[in-house]
């Protein structure tokens, strides 16, 4: 099944009781990562529900791996998730088969392999860096090779640069220049390429600024971060367009702001995220999760909201993510 990186889907989460060996924590990022770990189906992956049918979701599973690495918690679940992703049939279904090859999937899986210390040149029997470089077009854009069209976007390009920057050959200069060239007049960056007028997007700008900083384009990145601070709500949150602030966008923006040195704005974003975190008055199985927005905890949206919210709580940039930390899935300390 063809799925875009940014597909808004209902995550199928399985609430499990915390194991007796799980340690307690006051740290909000640790508690959120611990809750997220306990939602993994069979302890190693995320599923998505389309019309009552459940499918494995490799992209959302990688989001969980990034969250665990950012919090430096739930490392045992990181190991299990990356082992699941390394199964050839799982990786192939994500990267593309029968002539299909998806740039965003290659980039995201490559970064996950690097974050977890795996050999990306032999992951699930695939040379991920070579596969990604093979999708670089003359314009500098990493594009899908697919009968369904090209769904690559700012997320795809940013993840590709972040991942390839970690390789010995580095990120292609043409790909960096292409991303710089997508900047809108107001300093932010759009989600889709080649659309007029250029409309800056919070989530895209958060990813692009991290990629540009990693590849030496700090001035352009700082312009993007300035745009982000200009659209931050008074309560510290970020939303999509004129919509109310949500945990997903705020998590990504907070991560970018913290790693880019905008500490006050990052602290405000973190405060907003902490306000959405489920606390000790809620049922034990929900504690530590991050609600999507002020409407409160909803199991259909809490999985992705928590995975991306952790990024803002921890503040570790994607360029600096490395797995390793406490092995258990911590639970929120309550009286």
C-alpha positions as CSV (number, residue, x, y, z in Angstrom):
1,X,0.0,0.0,0.0
2,X,1.3,3.4,-1.0
3,X,1.4,5.9,1.9
4,X,2.8,9.4,2.1
5,X,5.1,10.3,5.0
6,X,2.6,12.9,6.1
7,X,-0.5,10.9,5.9
8,X,-2.8,11.7,8.8
9,X,-3.8,8.3,10.0
10,X,-5.4,6.8,13.0
11,X,-2.8,4.9,14.9
12,X,-3.9,1.6,16.3
13,X,-2.4,1.5,19.8
14,X,-2.7,-1.3,22.3
15,X,-2.8,-0.2,25.9
16,X,-0.7,-2.5,28.0
17,X,-0.2,-2.2,31.7
18,X,3.3,-1.2,32.7
19,X,5.6,-4.0,33.6
20,X,6.6,-4.3,37.3
21,X,10.2,-3.7,36.4
22,X,9.6,-0.3,34.8
23,X,11.2,2.5,36.7
24,X,9.3,5.7,37.7
25,X,10.3,9.1,36.4
26,X,9.4,12.7,36.9
27,X,11.0,13.6,33.5
28,X,8.2,14.4,31.0
29,X,10.1,13.1,28.0
30,X,11.0,9.9,29.7
31,X,7.4,9.3,30.8
32,X,6.1,10.1,27.3
33,X,8.6,7.7,25.7
34,X,7.6,5.0,28.2
35,X,4.0,5.4,27.4
36,X,4.7,5.2,23.7
37,X,6.8,2.1,24.1
38,X,3.9,0.3,25.8
39,X,1.7,1.0,22.8
40,X,3.8,-0.9,20.3
41,X,2.0,-3.9,18.8
42,X,3.8,-7.0,19.9
43,X,6.3,-4.7,21.4
44,X,8.0,-3.8,18.1
45,X,5.8,-1.8,15.7
46,X,2.9,0.6,15.2
47,X,-0.2,-0.3,13.2
48,X,-2.5,2.0,11.3
49,X,-6.3,1.4,10.9
50,X,-7.8,2.1,7.5
51,X,-11.5,1.4,7.4
52,X,-11.3,-1.2,10.1
53,X,-8.3,-3.0,8.6
54,X,-5.0,-2.8,10.4
55,X,-1.7,-2.5,8.6
56,X,1.9,-2.2,9.9
57,X,3.1,1.4,9.8
58,X,6.8,1.6,9.2
59,X,6.9,5.4,9.2
60,X,5.2,5.7,12.5
61,X,7.4,3.0,14.0
62,X,10.4,5.0,12.9
63,X,8.9,8.1,14.6
64,X,8.8,6.0,17.8
65,X,12.4,5.1,17.4
66,X,13.3,8.8,17.0
67,X,11.3,9.6,20.1
68,X,13.1,6.9,22.2
69,X,16.4,8.2,21.0
70,X,15.6,11.8,21.8
71,X,14.5,10.8,25.3
72,X,17.3,8.3,25.7
73,X,14.7,5.9,27.2
74,X,12.9,2.7,26.3
75,X,16.1,1.4,24.6
76,X,14.9,-2.2,24.7
77,X,11.9,-1.2,22.5
78,X,14.2,0.6,20.2
79,X,16.1,-2.6,19.6
80,X,12.9,-4.5,19.0
81,X,11.5,-1.9,16.6
82,X,14.7,-1.6,14.5
83,X,14.8,-5.4,14.3
84,X,11.3,-5.4,13.0
85,X,12.1,-2.7,10.5
86,X,15.2,-4.8,9.4
87,X,13.0,-7.7,8.3
88,X,13.3,-7.8,4.5
89,X,9.6,-8.1,3.9
90,X,8.9,-5.2,6.2
91,X,11.6,-2.9,4.7
92,X,10.7,-3.8,1.1
93,X,7.0,-3.0,1.7
94,X,8.1,0.5,2.8
95,X,10.9,1.3,0.4
96,X,9.0,0.1,-2.7
97,X,8.8,-3.1,-4.8
98,X,8.1,-4.1,-8.4
99,X,9.8,-1.0,-9.8
100,X,8.5,1.4,-7.1
101,X,11.1,3.3,-5.1
102,X,10.1,6.0,-2.5
103,X,12.6,8.7,-1.6
104,X,11.0,9.6,1.7
105,X,11.0,6.0,2.9
106,X,14.6,5.5,1.9
107,X,15.6,8.7,3.7
108,X,13.7,8.0,6.9
109,X,14.8,4.4,7.2
110,X,18.4,5.4,6.5
111,X,18.3,7.9,9.3
112,X,16.7,5.3,11.6
113,X,19.5,2.8,10.9
114,X,22.1,5.4,11.6
115,X,20.5,6.6,14.8
116,X,20.4,3.0,16.1
117,X,24.0,2.2,15.0
118,X,23.1,-0.3,12.3
119,X,25.0,-0.6,9.0
120,X,22.9,1.3,6.5
121,X,24.7,-0.2,3.5
122,X,23.4,-3.6,4.5
123,X,20.1,-3.0,6.2
124,X,17.4,-5.6,5.5
125,X,19.6,-6.6,2.6
126,X,19.5,-3.1,1.1
127,X,22.1,-0.5,0.5
128,X,20.0,2.4,1.8
129,X,22.5,5.3,1.0
130,X,22.9,4.0,-2.6
131,X,19.2,3.6,-3.0
132,X,18.5,7.1,-1.8
133,X,21.3,8.7,-4.0
134,X,19.8,6.8,-6.9
135,X,16.6,8.9,-6.5
136,X,18.4,12.2,-6.8
137,X,17.2,14.1,-9.9
138,X,19.2,16.6,-12.0
139,X,17.4,19.4,-10.2
140,X,18.7,18.3,-6.9
141,X,15.4,17.0,-5.7
142,X,15.0,13.5,-4.3
143,X,12.0,12.1,-6.1
144,X,9.9,9.0,-6.0
145,X,10.1,6.5,-8.8
146,X,6.5,5.4,-8.9
147,X,3.6,4.7,-11.2
148,X,1.4,6.6,-8.6
149,X,3.2,9.9,-9.0
150,X,5.9,11.8,-7.1
151,X,4.9,12.5,-3.5
152,X,8.3,13.8,-2.3
153,X,8.2,17.0,-0.4
154,X,10.1,19.2,2.1
155,X,10.1,16.3,4.7
156,X,11.6,14.0,2.1
157,X,14.3,16.4,1.1
158,X,15.2,17.3,4.7
159,X,15.4,13.8,5.9
160,X,17.5,12.9,2.9
161,X,20.0,15.6,3.7
162,X,20.1,14.8,7.4
163,X,20.7,11.1,6.7
164,X,23.3,11.6,3.9
165,X,25.2,14.2,5.9
166,X,26.0,11.4,8.3
167,X,27.7,9.3,5.5
168,X,31.3,9.7,4.5
169,X,30.3,11.2,1.1
170,X,28.0,13.8,2.7
171,X,24.9,15.3,1.4
172,X,25.0,16.3,-2.3
173,X,25.5,20.0,-2.8
174,X,22.8,20.1,-5.5
175,X,20.3,18.7,-3.1
176,X,21.2,21.3,-0.4
177,X,20.9,24.1,-2.9
178,X,17.6,22.8,-4.1
179,X,16.2,22.9,-0.6
180,X,17.5,26.4,0.0
181,X,15.8,27.5,-3.2
182,X,12.4,26.5,-1.9
183,X,12.4,29.2,0.8
184,X,9.4,31.5,0.8
185,X,9.8,35.3,0.8
186,X,8.8,35.4,4.5
187,X,11.7,33.1,5.5
188,X,9.8,29.9,6.1
189,X,9.6,26.9,3.9
190,X,6.6,25.2,2.2
191,X,5.6,21.6,2.3
192,X,5.1,21.1,-1.4
193,X,7.5,22.2,-4.1
194,X,6.7,24.4,-7.0
195,X,3.4,25.7,-5.6
196,X,2.5,29.4,-6.2
197,X,2.1,31.3,-4.0
198,X,4.7,30.0,-1.6
199,X,3.1,29.3,1.7
200,X,5.4,28.6,4.7
201,X,4.5,25.6,6.8
202,X,5.5,25.0,10.5
203,X,6.3,21.3,10.3
204,X,8.2,21.7,7.0
205,X,10.2,24.7,8.3
206,X,11.1,22.8,11.5
207,X,12.6,19.9,9.4
208,X,14.2,22.1,6.8
209,X,16.0,24.3,9.2
210,X,17.5,21.3,10.9
211,X,18.7,19.9,7.6
212,X,20.2,23.2,6.5
213,X,22.0,23.7,9.8
214,X,23.5,20.2,9.4
215,X,24.7,20.9,5.9
216,X,26.3,24.3,6.6
217,X,23.5,26.7,5.5
218,X,23.0,28.3,8.9
219,X,22.0,31.7,7.6
220,X,19.1,30.3,5.7
221,X,18.2,28.1,8.6
222,X,18.2,31.0,11.0
223,X,15.8,32.9,8.7
224,X,13.5,29.9,9.0
225,X,13.7,29.8,12.7
226,X,12.9,33.5,12.9
227,X,9.8,32.8,10.9
228,X,8.9,30.1,13.3
229,X,9.2,32.3,16.4
230,X,7.0,34.8,14.6
231,X,4.1,32.4,14.2
232,X,4.4,30.9,17.7
233,X,1.1,31.3,19.7
234,X,1.0,33.1,22.9
235,X,0.7,29.8,24.8
236,X,3.9,28.5,23.2
237,X,2.2,26.1,20.8
238,X,2.3,25.9,17.0
239,X,-0.5,24.9,14.7
240,X,-1.1,24.2,11.0
241,X,-2.1,27.5,9.2
242,X,-4.7,29.2,11.3
243,X,-5.7,26.1,13.2
244,X,-5.3,25.9,17.0
245,X,-1.9,24.7,18.3
246,X,-1.2,21.0,18.4
247,X,1.4,18.7,19.9
248,X,2.7,17.3,16.6
249,X,3.6,20.7,15.1
250,X,4.8,22.0,18.5
251,X,7.0,19.0,19.0
252,X,8.8,19.4,15.7
253,X,9.1,23.2,16.0
254,X,10.3,23.0,19.6
255,X,13.0,20.5,18.6
256,X,14.2,22.8,15.7
257,X,14.2,25.9,18.0
258,X,16.1,24.2,20.8
259,X,18.7,22.7,18.5
260,X,19.0,26.0,16.6
261,X,19.7,28.0,19.7
262,X,16.3,29.7,20.1
263,X,16.1,28.7,23.7
264,X,13.2,31.0,25.0
265,X,10.9,30.0,22.1
266,X,11.9,26.3,22.7
267,X,11.1,26.6,26.4
268,X,7.6,28.1,25.6
269,X,7.0,25.2,23.2
270,X,8.1,22.7,25.9
271,X,5.7,24.3,28.4
272,X,2.8,24.0,26.0
273,X,3.6,20.3,25.4
274,X,3.8,19.6,29.2
275,X,0.4,21.1,29.4
276,X,-1.0,18.5,27.1
277,X,0.7,15.6,28.9
278,X,-1.6,13.2,30.6
279,X,-1.0,13.3,34.4
280,X,-1.7,11.4,37.5
281,X,-5.4,12.1,37.7
282,X,-6.0,10.0,34.5
283,X,-6.2,6.2,34.3
284,X,-2.8,4.6,34.8
285,X,-2.6,3.3,31.3
286,X,-2.8,6.8,29.8
287,X,-0.3,8.6,32.0
288,X,2.6,10.1,30.3
289,X,0.9,10.3,26.9
290,X,0.7,13.6,25.1
291,X,-2.7,14.7,23.8
292,X,-2.9,16.0,20.3
293,X,-4.5,19.3,21.4
294,X,-6.4,21.0,24.3
295,X,-9.5,18.8,23.7
296,X,-7.7,16.1,25.7
297,X,-6.5,12.5,25.4
298,X,-7.7,10.6,22.3
299,X,-6.2,7.2,21.7
300,X,-6.6,7.6,17.9
301,X,-4.2,10.6,17.8
302,X,-2.1,10.2,21.0
303,X,0.4,7.9,19.4
304,X,1.7,10.3,16.8
305,X,1.2,13.3,19.0
306,X,3.4,11.6,21.7
307,X,6.1,10.5,19.3
308,X,6.5,14.0,17.9
309,X,5.8,15.7,21.2
310,X,8.8,13.9,22.8
311,X,11.1,15.7,20.3
312,X,10.1,19.0,21.6
313,X,10.3,17.9,25.3
314,X,13.8,16.5,24.8
315,X,15.0,19.2,22.4
316,X,17.6,16.9,20.8
317,X,17.9,17.7,17.1
318,X,17.6,15.1,14.4
319,X,21.2,15.6,13.4
320,X,22.3,14.6,16.9
321,X,20.0,11.7,17.6
322,X,21.7,8.5,18.8
323,X,20.0,5.6,20.5
324,X,21.1,4.4,23.9
325,X,20.0,5.1,27.4
326,X,17.8,3.6,30.0
327,X,16.5,0.2,28.8
328,X,13.1,0.1,30.4
329,X,9.9,2.0,29.5
330,X,9.6,4.5,32.4
331,X,6.2,5.3,34.0
332,X,5.2,8.7,35.3
333,X,5.8,9.1,39.0
334,X,2.5,9.6,40.9
335,X,1.6,9.8,44.6
